[in-house]
Amino acid sequence: MALTKWETQYSLGDPEIDEQHQVLFEMTDRIGSAITSRSLNMTEALAGLMMYASEHFHTEETLMRRIGYPELPLHRLGHAAFERQLMCFALQIHAASYQDWDRLATLATNWMSNHVLTGDMDIRRYVLHSR
């Protein structure tokens, strides 16, 4: 369940956000691979993803405010929805089966593909225009 690897074409033009996106790609890919091989402490992996995603969302939303990104409220809703989905997994972590972990990997991979590679790309032209 490998996610597309980071490529420079995914850059938003903001070094901090681009670096965070690269880390999120790596974290998501590691989680997917580890779930497939059943070789990861999922409690730690989920906690790490939740903390890093929250930090990233704060940074990204701050950038969007600074550059006057008009879709910030809608984008923020997408961030909040993903955080809620991760929290639901965290609340059920002790009762989770491997099938549940597969759903988590699919959720994270789909979110990276749909949100970062699609939704975040719209931010790029505002970042470039703000320079």
SEKOLSE-568800 format. One record per residue: x, y, z of N, C-alpha, C in turn; residue in one letter. Coordinates in steps of 0.2 Angstrom, whole numbers, plus 5000, padded with zeros to 4 digits. Layout:
n.px	n.py	n.pz	ca.px	ca.py	ca.pz	c.px	c.py	c.pz	residuo
X	Y	Z	X	Y	Z	X	Y	Z	A
...
This chain:
n.px	n.py	n.pz	ca.px	ca.py	ca.pz	c.px	c.py	c.pz	residuo
5004	4994	5000	5000	5000	5000	5004	5006	5000	M
5009	5006	4995	5014	5012	4995	5011	5018	4992	A
5012	5024	4996	5010	5030	4993	5014	5033	4988	L
5012	5037	4984	5016	5040	4979	5022	5044	4983	T
5028	5043	4981	5034	5046	4984	5034	5053	4983	K
5037	5057	4987	5037	5064	4986	5041	5066	4980	W
5038	5071	4976	5042	5073	4971	5041	5081	4971	E
5046	5084	4968	5047	5092	4968	5040	5095	4965	T
5037	5091	4960	5031	5094	4958	5025	5095	4963	Q
5026	5092	4969	5021	5093	4974	5023	5099	4978	Y
5028	5102	4977	5030	5108	4981	5025	5114	4981	S
5024	5117	4987	5019	5123	4987	5023	5129	4986	L
5030	5129	4986	5034	5135	4986	5036	5138	4993	G
5034	5134	4998	5035	5136	5005	5040	5131	5008	D
5046	5132	5009	5051	5127	5011	5048	5123	5018	P
5045	5127	5023	5043	5124	5029	5037	5119	5027	E
5032	5121	5024	5027	5117	5022	5029	5111	5018	I
5033	5112	5013	5036	5107	5008	5039	5101	5012	D
5044	5104	5017	5047	5099	5022	5042	5095	5026	E
5037	5098	5028	5032	5094	5032	5028	5090	5028	Q
5026	5091	5022	5023	5087	5018	5027	5081	5016	H
5034	5082	5015	5038	5076	5014	5038	5071	5020	Q
5038	5074	5026	5038	5070	5032	5032	5066	5032	V
5026	5070	5031	5020	5066	5031	5019	5061	5026	L
5022	5062	5020	5022	5056	5015	5026	5050	5018	F
5032	5052	5021	5036	5046	5024	5033	5043	5029	E
5029	5046	5034	5026	5043	5039	5020	5039	5037	M
5016	5041	5032	5011	5038	5030	5013	5031	5026	T
5018	5032	5022	5021	5026	5019	5024	5021	5023	D
5027	5023	5029	5030	5018	5034	5024	5015	5037	R
5019	5019	5039	5013	5015	5042	5010	5010	5038	I
5009	5012	5031	5006	5007	5027	5010	5001	5026	G
5017	5002	5025	5021	4996	5024	5021	4992	5031	S
5022	4995	5037	5022	4992	5043	5016	4988	5044	A
5010	4991	5042	5004	4987	5043	5004	4981	5039	I
5006	4981	5033	5006	4976	5028	5010	4970	5031	T
5016	4972	5034	5021	4967	5037	5019	4965	5044	S
5014	4969	5047	5013	4968	5054	5019	4969	5059	R
5022	4974	5057	5029	4975	5061	5029	4982	5064	S
5024	4985	5067	5024	4991	5070	5020	4992	5076	L
5023	4996	5081	5019	4997	5086	5014	5003	5084	N
5008	5001	5083	5003	5005	5080	5001	5011	5085	M
5001	5010	5091	4999	5015	5096	5004	5021	5095	T
5011	5019	5095	5016	5024	5094	5015	5028	5087	E
5014	5024	5082	5014	5026	5075	5008	5031	5074	A
5002	5029	5077	4996	5033	5077	4997	5040	5081	L
5000	5039	5087	5001	5045	5091	5006	5050	5087	A
5011	5047	5084	5016	5051	5080	5013	5055	5074	G
5008	5051	5071	5005	5054	5065	5000	5060	5067	L
4997	5058	5073	4992	5063	5075	4995	5070	5077	M
5001	5069	5081	5005	5075	5083	5008	5079	5078	M
5011	5075	5073	5014	5079	5067	5009	5082	5063	Y
5003	5079	5061	4998	5082	5057	4995	5088	5060	A
4994	5088	5067	4992	5094	5070	4997	5100	5070	S
5003	5098	5071	5008	5103	5070	5008	5106	5063	E
5008	5102	5058	5008	5104	5051	5002	5108	5050	H
4996	5106	5052	4990	5110	5050	4990	5117	5053	F
4993	5117	5059	4994	5124	5062	4998	5128	5058	H
5004	5125	5056	5009	5129	5051	5006	5131	5045	T
5002	5126	5042	4999	5127	5035	4993	5133	5036	E
4989	5132	5041	4984	5137	5042	4987	5144	5043	E
4992	5145	5046	4996	5151	5048	4998	5154	5041	T
5001	5150	5037	5003	5152	5030	4997	5154	5026	L
4992	5151	5026	4986	5152	5022	4983	5159	5024	M
4983	5160	5031	4981	5167	5033	4985	5172	5031	R
4992	5171	5031	4997	5176	5029	4996	5178	5022	R
4995	5173	5018	4994	5175	5011	4987	5176	5008	I
4983	5176	5013	4976	5178	5011	4972	5173	5007	G
4974	5167	5008	4970	5161	5005	4963	5161	5006	Y
4959	5162	5001	4952	5163	5002	4948	5156	5004	P
4951	5151	5003	4948	5144	5005	4950	5142	5011	E
4953	5146	5016	4955	5144	5022	4950	5140	5026	L
4944	5143	5027	4939	5140	5031	4937	5133	5029	P
4936	5132	5022	4935	5125	5020	4941	5121	5021	L
4947	5123	5020	4953	5119	5021	4954	5117	5028	H
4952	5122	5032	4952	5120	5040	4948	5115	5041	R
4942	5115	5038	4937	5109	5040	4940	5102	5037	L
4943	5102	5032	4947	5096	5030	4952	5094	5035	G
4956	5098	5037	4960	5096	5043	4957	5094	5049	H
4952	5097	5051	4948	5095	5057	4945	5088	5056	A
4942	5087	5050	4939	5080	5049	4944	5075	5049	A
4950	5076	5046	4956	5071	5047	4958	5070	5054	F
4958	5075	5058	4960	5074	5065	4955	5070	5069	E
4948	5071	5067	4943	5068	5070	4944	5060	5068	R
4945	5059	5062	4945	5052	5060	4951	5048	5064	Q
4957	5052	5064	4963	5049	5068	4961	5048	5075	L
4957	5053	5078	4955	5052	5085	4951	5046	5086	M
4946	5045	5082	4942	5039	5082	4946	5032	5082	C
4951	5032	5078	4955	5026	5078	4959	5026	5085	F
4961	5031	5087	4965	5031	5094	4961	5029	5099	A
4954	5031	5099	4950	5029	5105	4948	5022	5105	L
4949	5018	5099	4948	5011	5098	4954	5007	5098	Q
4960	5010	5099	4966	5007	5097	4967	5000	5101	I
4965	4999	5107	4966	4993	5110	4961	4987	5107	H
4956	4989	5104	4951	4984	5102	4952	4983	5094	A
4957	4987	5091	4958	4987	5084	4961	4980	5082	A
4958	4978	5076	4961	4972	5073	4965	4974	5067	S
4968	4969	5064	4973	4971	5058	4968	4974	5053	Y
4962	4972	5052	4958	4974	5047	4957	4982	5048	Q
4956	4984	5055	4955	4991	5057	4962	4995	5055	D
4967	4992	5056	4974	4995	5054	4974	4996	5047	W
4972	4991	5043	4972	4992	5036	4967	4998	5034	D
4962	4999	5037	4958	5005	5036	4961	5011	5037	R
4965	5011	5043	4969	5017	5045	4974	5019	5039	L
4977	5014	5037	4982	5015	5032	4979	5017	5025	A
4973	5015	5024	4970	5017	5018	4967	5024	5019	T
4965	5026	5025	4963	5033	5026	4969	5037	5026	L
4974	5036	5029	4980	5040	5028	4983	5041	5021	A
4983	5036	5018	4985	5036	5011	4980	5040	5006	T
4974	5039	5007	4969	5043	5003	4969	5050	5005	N
4970	5051	5011	4970	5058	5013	4976	5062	5010	W
4982	5059	5010	4988	5062	5007	4987	5063	5000	M
4984	5058	4997	4983	5059	4989	4978	5064	4988	S
4972	5064	4991	4967	5069	4990	4968	5076	4993	N
4970	5076	4999	4971	5083	5002	4977	5086	5000	H
4983	5083	5001	4989	5086	4999	4990	5087	4992	V
4989	5081	4988	4991	5082	4981	4986	5085	4977	L
4980	5086	4980	4975	5090	4976	4973	5096	4979	T
4970	5096	4985	4968	5102	4989	4974	5107	4990	G
4980	5105	4993	4985	5109	4994	4988	5112	4988	D
4988	5109	4982	4991	5112	4976	4987	5119	4974	M
4981	5120	4976	4978	5126	4975	4981	5132	4979	D
4984	5130	4984	4988	5135	4988	4994	5138	4985	I
4997	5134	4981	5003	5136	4977	5003	5142	4974	R
4998	5144	4970	4998	5150	4966	4997	5156	4971	R
4994	5155	4977	4994	5161	4982	5001	5162	4985	Y
5004	5156	4986	5011	5157	4989	5015	5160	4984	V
5015	5158	4978	5020	5161	4973	5018	5169	4972	L
5011	5170	4972	5009	5177	4971	5011	5182	4977	H
5012	5179	4983	5013	5183	4989	5020	5185	4989	S
5025	5182	4985	5032	5184	4985	5033	5190	4981	R
